[in-house]
Structure formats: C-alpha cells, structure tokens
Amino acid sequence: MLPETLTVTPAGGIVGIVATLTGHYRWSVWIGWILTTVGCGLLLLLRPETSVAGWIWLNVPVGTGTGMLFPAMALSIQAACEPALNGQAAAFFSFLRTFGQSIGVAISGVIFQNVFKRKLAAIEAFAPLADQFSRDATIVIDIIKRMPAGQDRQNLVVAYNDSLRMIWVSMLAFAAFSTVLSTAIKGYTLNQIHVTQQGLVQQDPPSEISTADEREKQERNVKDMGDRELNATHIT
C-alpha cells in the first residue's frame, strides 16, 4: 500500500495547482482515469516471484491516477452546478465517494473469498480447510510465513495470488467503464462568484455625526466631573 498512498497526495496537489492556474479541470479527470485503468492492468503482472522494485513501480500508476481523481472529480461537480449549490454538491459527492468505497470493499472481499475457496478446494492438501481459510484470509498470511518451503507452501501462495488477481480484474473493468463515461464530461468555467448564506456580520463604519456626538458627550462628562470635584472642595 505504501507506493500507492505516497503518490496520492502529490498527484492531488499537482492537479489543484494546475487547475487553479489554468482554470481547466477535464484533463485531470481524463488522465486520472486513464492512469487508474492502466495501473489496474499493470497489477495483473504481479507474481509471487516479482521483485521488490517490481511491485513498487507496478503500484505507482494506480496510486497516481486515483490521487488525481480525488480533486479532479470534486472540481468537475462543483463547476457543473449552480454556485449557490456548491456546498450541497460537495457534501453529496463526498457521501457518494465514501459509500462507493464501502461497496468496493464488500465486492472485493466477496470476489476474493469465492475465488480463494475454489482454488483451495482444487488442492488436495488444503481442500478440508477451504471454507476456514477463505472466511479469514488474513490468517493465511501468517500460516504461509510459518510453513516450510515446499510444494504445499508454493501452491498456497499461488492460490492467494490468483485470488488477488481477480480483484485487479474487477478494478480494471470498473476503471475502464469510468474512463469511457468521463469522455462525456462537459467543460465549465471555474471562475464563478462565491454565493453563500454564511459570512461575517459587518457593521457600518461610524459616521462623522455620530463621532462628533460621542466626542461632545465625553467632554460633557469630563466637565460634570470637574464641577462635582469643585463643589466638594468648597463644602470642605
């Protein structure tokens, strides 16, 4: 996950800067989905024997693409709606993105469990444990680490890898479909008037008349205090 997470923030920052300077955002949506689609396809090249440098660089494109899409889609949605509805549009977009992430996790988990169970059922040594291992795939990683080198260990690793590959395939299909949909995005200007019902209450600056009245009132108070002190002195 590290190669992907480290590329999300820089990619999103670049999109924000360029969109601010140029006023255009559709390029980032298109490039983001293309990189995401290509990156999901590159994940299919991951194998148990892939080197560290290999799997690091294979994860960079999909991280860069998704990083570009975070600000790109938010800009496109706010640019396409009325300025007065920008707040509602941004909130609803954030809700849909979070909701989609939840669905994505559920779909990926189901895909992995079904494929992993089928792969294990085809291996004689792990067929009795297919149900248990497929329900909690995280324990399989620890089991693989403790297993001695041999054919059984290799078969388990390959089954795990093939199950993950089906997740990459589903991601590739969704990304490719979204890439096609992104071609229909219309271009709107980002130079809009900020319309909001929130703001600071500003008081009118004091006029010259009110300032003069306040000064006269202060002078009158000072004079009254002086008269009271003088009367007190005479009484004493």
ZAGUMI-354114 format. One record per residue (C-alpha): x, z, y. Coordinates in nm, 4 decimals, always signed. Each point is the difference from the previous one (the first is absolute). Example, Ala and Ser with C-alpha at 12.3 -4.5 7.8 and 13.67 -1.06 7.14 Angstrom:
REM residues 2
+----------+----------+----------+
:       c1 :       c3 :       c2 :
+----------+----------+----------+
:  +1.2300 :  +0.7800 :  -0.4500 :
:  +0.1370 :  -0.0660 :  +0.3440 :
+----------+----------+----------+
***
This chain:
REM residues 236
+----------+----------+----------+
:       c1 :       c3 :       c2 :
+----------+----------+----------+
:  +0.0000 :  +0.0000 :  +0.0000 :
:  +0.2930 :  +0.0577 :  +0.2379 :
:  +0.0772 :  -0.3695 :  +0.0700 :
:  -0.3653 :  -0.0570 :  +0.0835 :
:  -0.0568 :  +0.3052 :  +0.2197 :
:  +0.3215 :  -0.0541 :  +0.1962 :
:  -0.1078 :  -0.3519 :  +0.0994 :
:  -0.3577 :  +0.0798 :  +0.1013 :
:  +0.0768 :  +0.1762 :  +0.3290 :
:  +0.2623 :  -0.2474 :  +0.1355 :
:  -0.2224 :  -0.2964 :  -0.0864 :
:  -0.2991 :  +0.1580 :  +0.1729 :
:  +0.2097 :  +0.0871 :  +0.3053 :
:  +0.1245 :  -0.3582 :  +0.0343 :
:  -0.3551 :  -0.1330 :  -0.0159 :
:  -0.1117 :  +0.2399 :  +0.2718 :
:  +0.2870 :  -0.0940 :  +0.2323 :
:  -0.0323 :  -0.3771 :  -0.0469 :
:  -0.3802 :  +0.0067 :  +0.0332 :
:  +0.0328 :  +0.1990 :  +0.3218 :
:  +0.2508 :  -0.2451 :  +0.1498 :
:  -0.1693 :  -0.3214 :  -0.1106 :
:  -0.3677 :  +0.0973 :  -0.0128 :
:  -0.0373 :  -0.1701 :  -0.3388 :
:  -0.0749 :  +0.1730 :  -0.3300 :
:  -0.1249 :  -0.2577 :  -0.2538 :
:  +0.3542 :  -0.0922 :  -0.0997 :
:  +0.0579 :  +0.3568 :  -0.1215 :
:  -0.3166 :  -0.0068 :  -0.2139 :
:  +0.1001 :  -0.3283 :  -0.1630 :
:  +0.3647 :  +0.0903 :  -0.0556 :
:  -0.0981 :  +0.3475 :  -0.1202 :
:  -0.2350 :  -0.1299 :  -0.2671 :
:  +0.2450 :  -0.2708 :  -0.1074 :
:  +0.2803 :  +0.2557 :  -0.0401 :
:  -0.2343 :  +0.2352 :  -0.1853 :
:  -0.1054 :  -0.2763 :  -0.2380 :
:  +0.3573 :  -0.1136 :  -0.0604 :
:  +0.1114 :  +0.3613 :  -0.0400 :
:  -0.2664 :  +0.0711 :  -0.2619 :
:  +0.1140 :  -0.3094 :  -0.1862 :
:  +0.3622 :  +0.1122 :  +0.0137 :
:  -0.0957 :  +0.3312 :  -0.1598 :
:  -0.0799 :  -0.1950 :  -0.3146 :
:  +0.3751 :  -0.0569 :  -0.0368 :
:  +0.0597 :  +0.3707 :  -0.0579 :
:  +0.1276 :  +0.0671 :  -0.3500 :
:  +0.1375 :  +0.3102 :  -0.1739 :
:  +0.3481 :  -0.1511 :  +0.0299 :
:  -0.0308 :  -0.0784 :  +0.3737 :
:  +0.2935 :  +0.1430 :  +0.1962 :
:  -0.0402 :  +0.2548 :  +0.2796 :
:  +0.0856 :  -0.2563 :  +0.2673 :
:  -0.2472 :  -0.2390 :  -0.1607 :
:  -0.3034 :  +0.2273 :  +0.0074 :
:  +0.0860 :  +0.1204 :  +0.3512 :
:  -0.0066 :  -0.3498 :  +0.1489 :
:  -0.3001 :  -0.1042 :  -0.2057 :
:  -0.2015 :  +0.2759 :  +0.1686 :
:  +0.1039 :  -0.0881 :  +0.3568 :
:  -0.2304 :  -0.3032 :  +0.0596 :
:  -0.3223 :  +0.1745 :  -0.1015 :
:  +0.0913 :  +0.3021 :  +0.2143 :
:  +0.0759 :  -0.2218 :  +0.2990 :
:  -0.3237 :  -0.1942 :  -0.0403 :
:  -0.2248 :  +0.3043 :  -0.0265 :
:  +0.1852 :  +0.1610 :  +0.2917 :
:  -0.0803 :  -0.3001 :  +0.2181 :
:  -0.3658 :  +0.0095 :  -0.0997 :
:  -0.0595 :  +0.3590 :  +0.1126 :
:  +0.0140 :  -0.0761 :  +0.3766 :
:  -0.0847 :  -0.3705 :  -0.0360 :
:  -0.3463 :  +0.0525 :  -0.1460 :
:  -0.0763 :  +0.2812 :  +0.2441 :
:  +0.0891 :  -0.2289 :  +0.2920 :
:  -0.2097 :  -0.2859 :  -0.1330 :
:  -0.3080 :  +0.2182 :  -0.0470 :
:  +0.0186 :  +0.1571 :  +0.3465 :
:  +0.0669 :  -0.3359 :  +0.1653 :
:  -0.3044 :  -0.1570 :  -0.1678 :
:  -0.2518 :  +0.2626 :  +0.1118 :
:  -0.1402 :  +0.0956 :  +0.3373 :
:  +0.2363 :  +0.2261 :  +0.2005 :
:  -0.2639 :  +0.2735 :  +0.0123 :
:  -0.0088 :  +0.0079 :  -0.3820 :
:  +0.3761 :  +0.0230 :  -0.0579 :
:  -0.0215 :  +0.3668 :  -0.0948 :
:  -0.2701 :  -0.0566 :  -0.2601 :
:  +0.1780 :  -0.3071 :  -0.1370 :
:  +0.3307 :  +0.1846 :  -0.0406 :
:  -0.1701 :  +0.2967 :  -0.1691 :
:  -0.1979 :  -0.2189 :  -0.2401 :
:  +0.3100 :  -0.2041 :  -0.0839 :
:  +0.1906 :  +0.3195 :  -0.0780 :
:  -0.2861 :  +0.1146 :  -0.2241 :
:  -0.0096 :  -0.3322 :  -0.1879 :
:  +0.3767 :  +0.0037 :  -0.0505 :
:  -0.0049 :  +0.3541 :  -0.1399 :
:  -0.3001 :  -0.0825 :  -0.2165 :
:  +0.1765 :  -0.3111 :  -0.1291 :
:  +0.3095 :  +0.2025 :  -0.0866 :
:  -0.2138 :  +0.2340 :  -0.2096 :
:  -0.1583 :  -0.2936 :  -0.1814 :
:  +0.3445 :  -0.1567 :  -0.0507 :
:  +0.1346 :  +0.3140 :  -0.1636 :
:  -0.3023 :  +0.0210 :  -0.2313 :
:  +0.0175 :  -0.3679 :  -0.0981 :
:  +0.3750 :  +0.0148 :  -0.0608 :
:  -0.0365 :  +0.3112 :  -0.2126 :
:  -0.2679 :  -0.1575 :  -0.2162 :
:  +0.2030 :  -0.3185 :  -0.0446 :
:  +0.3115 :  +0.1915 :  -0.0984 :
:  -0.1807 :  +0.2286 :  -0.2452 :
:  -0.1783 :  -0.2835 :  -0.1784 :
:  +0.3090 :  -0.2187 :  -0.0317 :
:  +0.2265 :  +0.2901 :  -0.0963 :
:  -0.2434 :  +0.1157 :  -0.2665 :
:  -0.0178 :  -0.3488 :  -0.1460 :
:  +0.3788 :  -0.0348 :  -0.0001 :
:  +0.0519 :  +0.3359 :  -0.1703 :
:  -0.2674 :  -0.0723 :  -0.2600 :
:  +0.2015 :  -0.3056 :  -0.1025 :
:  +0.3114 :  +0.2167 :  -0.0638 :
:  -0.0175 :  +0.1801 :  -0.3320 :
:  +0.2023 :  +0.3028 :  +0.1129 :
:  -0.2225 :  +0.0654 :  +0.3036 :
:  -0.3407 :  -0.1175 :  -0.1207 :
:  -0.1235 :  +0.3582 :  -0.0730 :
:  +0.1052 :  +0.1079 :  +0.3508 :
:  -0.1438 :  -0.2975 :  +0.1852 :
:  -0.2990 :  +0.1881 :  +0.1415 :
:  +0.2030 :  +0.3026 :  +0.1086 :
:  +0.2818 :  -0.1952 :  +0.1619 :
:  -0.2328 :  -0.2390 :  +0.1822 :
:  -0.2026 :  +0.2854 :  +0.1530 :
:  +0.3074 :  +0.1689 :  +0.1499 :
:  +0.2655 :  -0.2632 :  +0.0535 :
:  +0.2213 :  +0.2317 :  +0.2059 :
:  +0.0966 :  +0.2037 :  -0.3065 :
:  +0.1224 :  -0.3182 :  -0.1669 :
:  +0.2853 :  -0.0226 :  +0.2522 :
:  +0.1299 :  +0.3401 :  -0.1036 :
:  -0.0434 :  -0.0921 :  -0.3664 :
:  +0.2026 :  -0.3181 :  +0.0508 :
:  +0.2811 :  +0.1950 :  +0.1656 :
:  +0.0231 :  +0.2434 :  -0.2925 :
:  -0.0220 :  -0.2629 :  -0.2733 :
:  +0.3253 :  -0.1091 :  -0.1650 :
:  +0.1047 :  -0.3603 :  +0.0435 :
:  -0.1628 :  -0.2218 :  -0.2608 :
:  -0.2698 :  -0.2532 :  -0.0706 :
:  -0.2886 :  +0.2422 :  +0.0545 :
:  +0.1266 :  +0.0959 :  +0.3412 :
:  +0.0480 :  -0.3646 :  +0.0928 :
:  -0.3498 :  -0.0891 :  -0.1167 :
:  -0.1504 :  +0.2795 :  +0.2087 :
:  +0.1906 :  -0.1098 :  +0.3093 :
:  -0.1084 :  -0.3604 :  -0.0457 :
:  -0.3640 :  +0.1048 :  -0.0457 :
:  +0.0161 :  +0.2070 :  +0.3191 :
:  +0.1608 :  -0.2872 :  +0.1913 :
:  -0.2556 :  -0.2535 :  -0.1235 :
:  -0.2835 :  +0.2295 :  +0.1072 :
:  +0.1437 :  +0.0257 :  +0.3500 :
:  +0.0305 :  -0.3780 :  +0.0122 :
:  -0.3784 :  -0.0300 :  -0.0295 :
:  -0.0324 :  +0.2131 :  +0.3135 :
:  +0.2335 :  -0.2415 :  +0.1805 :
:  -0.2150 :  -0.2891 :  -0.1222 :
:  -0.3163 :  +0.1577 :  +0.1405 :
:  +0.1768 :  +0.0695 :  +0.3294 :
:  +0.1169 :  -0.3614 :  +0.0096 :
:  -0.3563 :  -0.1251 :  -0.0469 :
:  -0.1407 :  +0.2226 :  +0.2760 :
:  +0.2841 :  -0.0887 :  +0.2388 :
:  -0.0329 :  -0.3739 :  -0.0644 :
:  -0.3767 :  +0.0175 :  +0.0602 :
:  +0.0564 :  +0.1907 :  +0.3255 :
:  +0.2615 :  -0.2544 :  +0.1083 :
:  -0.2580 :  -0.2768 :  -0.0348 :
:  -0.2581 :  +0.2036 :  +0.1950 :
:  +0.2495 :  +0.0685 :  +0.2809 :
:  +0.0152 :  -0.3704 :  +0.0853 :
:  -0.3512 :  +0.0280 :  +0.1477 :
:  +0.0988 :  +0.2653 :  +0.2553 :
:  -0.0698 :  -0.1130 :  +0.3554 :
:  +0.2314 :  +0.0693 :  +0.2877 :
:  -0.1172 :  +0.2302 :  +0.2777 :
:  +0.1828 :  +0.1235 :  +0.3041 :
:  +0.1527 :  +0.3463 :  -0.0069 :
:  -0.0189 :  +0.0201 :  +0.3793 :
:  -0.3275 :  +0.1887 :  +0.0309 :
:  -0.1371 :  +0.2591 :  +0.2373 :
:  +0.0018 :  +0.3459 :  -0.1515 :
:  -0.3638 :  +0.1143 :  -0.0047 :
:  -0.0584 :  +0.3600 :  -0.1022 :
:  -0.2429 :  +0.2836 :  +0.0537 :
:  +0.2852 :  +0.2503 :  +0.0038 :
:  +0.2246 :  +0.0767 :  +0.2942 :
:  +0.1118 :  +0.2535 :  +0.2557 :
:  -0.2384 :  +0.1129 :  +0.2729 :
:  +0.1624 :  -0.0865 :  +0.3325 :
:  -0.1044 :  +0.1804 :  +0.3175 :
:  -0.0093 :  -0.1828 :  +0.3304 :
:  +0.2904 :  +0.0843 :  +0.2305 :
:  -0.0933 :  +0.2400 :  +0.2831 :
:  -0.1088 :  -0.1757 :  +0.3172 :
:  +0.1461 :  +0.0656 :  +0.3428 :
:  -0.3190 :  +0.1767 :  +0.1111 :
:  +0.0001 :  +0.2431 :  -0.2928 :
:  +0.3712 :  +0.0653 :  +0.0546 :
:  -0.0582 :  +0.0780 :  +0.3691 :
:  -0.2902 :  +0.2309 :  -0.0833 :
:  +0.2126 :  +0.1858 :  -0.2523 :
:  +0.2820 :  +0.0402 :  +0.2539 :
:  -0.2422 :  +0.1324 :  +0.2632 :
:  -0.1447 :  +0.2469 :  -0.2514 :
:  +0.3466 :  +0.1303 :  -0.0866 :
:  +0.0878 :  +0.0437 :  +0.3698 :
:  -0.3265 :  +0.1896 :  +0.0570 :
:  +0.0776 :  +0.2369 :  -0.2899 :
:  +0.3459 :  +0.0699 :  +0.1392 :
:  -0.1439 :  +0.0730 :  +0.3441 :
:  -0.2616 :  +0.2371 :  -0.1447 :
:  +0.2671 :  +0.1889 :  -0.1933 :
:  +0.2043 :  +0.0368 :  +0.3200 :
:  -0.2977 :  +0.1331 :  +0.1939 :
:  -0.0746 :  +0.2578 :  -0.2694 :
:  +0.3593 :  +0.1226 :  +0.0027 :
:  -0.0051 :  +0.0252 :  +0.3822 :
:  -0.3239 :  +0.2037 :  -0.0011 :
:  +0.1424 :  +0.2307 :  -0.2640 :
:  +0.3035 :  +0.0632 :  +0.2208 :
:  -0.2151 :  +0.0877 :  +0.3057 :
:  -0.2086 :  +0.2465 :  -0.2041 :
:  +0.3156 :  +0.1712 :  -0.1230 :
+----------+----------+----------+
***
